[in-house]
């Protein structure tokens, strides 16, 4: 009867199994796999057997991106939301297993305890006290607005409420775990001894470097056996390796030469056909024109900039040449960043620059006035006059006065505003600093408030106004077509079976290898954001040796898949560089141990052509050997070996050791080890941040995002 009862309880399950069996009888293996794949079509992943909703994931990703105002990529948003949903499900499972229930009242209590809620004026009564009913009314109004279509604010509130619940759940669980942590007085005593026992001893070290690596042979089978024994350590997610060649769409030397010819043509006097008069007319060249500004605005890719420029404003080998020119002189064509230019000097003069400091005293109504400094204009002026008098005294430190009193960001620099030129500041400020001498101190009023100003220094430098005929250096249509043809030809030859590296070398293309791409990677080394290439590399149809051309910003990429590493144990090729040195040292240690079979440190030192060293006052808490480095295994052995006994064959980080302890200083016993016990407990509780990582590691997490995004 018990069996029949169980069958009745599982009737739906049996119907599904029978249905699948019938389906398997008539369906192909491919159809069966598609069926199982589609069964998870609404899940973005699983955590401990629980589905994570694909629809909810997509909604949260869009909300996350919107919250950052578009300043975050799709992949970054996906990773953040995924991590949040996974952690939420992990803690949900733990809470259920622990029998912890966070009720609505718990969430409400956490909400009304928030400082932002308590301090908000809209939730306070006439006495200025927080009133819970006002918050409830506010929430009710949000819900009513949502029911008539205005649901943005209501959605924000629901997200806030969910976030509070999630944080409350995690905090509750973390606190529960912390309460369960403990330490005994005996553990406190051991910790005390561990930190304070001081050991002095002698040792002989035979370093691994005493045997050349070339004398040791490590096979792939040995590496494989090593990683087989450490599956957890060498587990990897699915990885792909690619190589690519990048074809940049950029101007050729011929394109640049053509632009130079255009600029040279514009320099000379010429005849041009006038469509209005239907006849040729004389046009002055840029070299001879009396109206260079108008000429630039008509013929140049960039308009005339009516301001003086200084040496510090320009960067390039042409700077000195430009500043040596007299007014009306021509220089060029020359390259300036992405442009070719021919420049004419239209004005040149010595321009003053000032370095000044100030103390700003604002008042209510002034621009950018800080509300923290609420005062009337009269009060601000009175304070400014007081500070002006202090600043003019012989013993005054203007920087200190500014630091203590100025109401803008320059206060942190002692009020210093750096170097600036005429016209950079508001008129009143500008007039004072450019009409007075170095060291002058005065008071001016501007739209920002009252300024006590000190002129720190004045200098003069040459400024020039430049009229520049420019052409942006862009690839011609012929060049763009040629670059496309090169990329397409390279891709076609690869599709015909030619070797990627051989072909790239023949054509003198730069081959870029990219290893260990992950399914959700966004960036490809050397290309920045190229999700399309990552998706291609992980498609089922893409096999090792497959190649494809991709369109990228200002160019093309031809890539080939060079390795496909499935999720699971890392292949030897991926970890050989990491494992081989370990195995080499293991074999060296075995050889060295054979050389250390002697009765005393002296004999071992002589046999290995080295010397006996002394370690003074070392401890297990700080297991360093002077002149060698961190050697916990060696120091640990010294702490347990009997006084006067020689022990050899101890394998450390840097070599193999023989040791002998000459003295052990045991600290005096303490009346109580309570302080040590508490210290252990604090250290345990401070590692609460590791709780989630431990829970995540022990959870069964399946990620389907690469099937969708």
Protein Blocks (a to p, Z undefined) as FASTA:
>chain_A
ZZmmmmmmmmmmmmmmmmmmmmmmmpcfklmmmmmmmmmmmpgbdeehiacdfklmmmmm
mmmmmmnnopacfklmmmmmmmmmmmmmmmmmmmmmnopacdfklmmmmmmmpmklmmpm
klccfkopacfklmmmmmmmmmmmmmnopamlmmmmmmmmmmmmmmmmmmmmmmmmmmmp
ccdfklmmmmmmmmmmccddddddddfklpcfklpccdfklmmmmmmmmmmlmgccdddd
dddddddddddfklmmmmmmmmmmmmpgcddddfklopacddddfklpcblmlmmmmmmm
bdcddddddfklpgcjklmmmmmpcehiacddddehjaccddddfbdcdddddddddddd
ddehiahiafklgccfklmmmmmmmmmmmmmpmklcfklmmmmmpccfklmnnopabjad
ehjacfklmmmmmmccehiacddddfkbccddddfbdcdddddddddddddddddfklmm
mmmmmmmmmmmmmmnopafklmmmmnopacdddehiafkbfbdghklpafklmmmmmpmk
lcghiacddddehiadddddfbdcdedjddfklmmmmmmmmmmmmmmmmmmmmmmmcfbf
klmmmmnopaddddehiafklcccehibpcfklmmmmmmpcehiacehiacfkbccdddd
fbdcdddddfbfklmmmmmmmmmmmmmmmmmmmmmmmpccddfklmmZZ
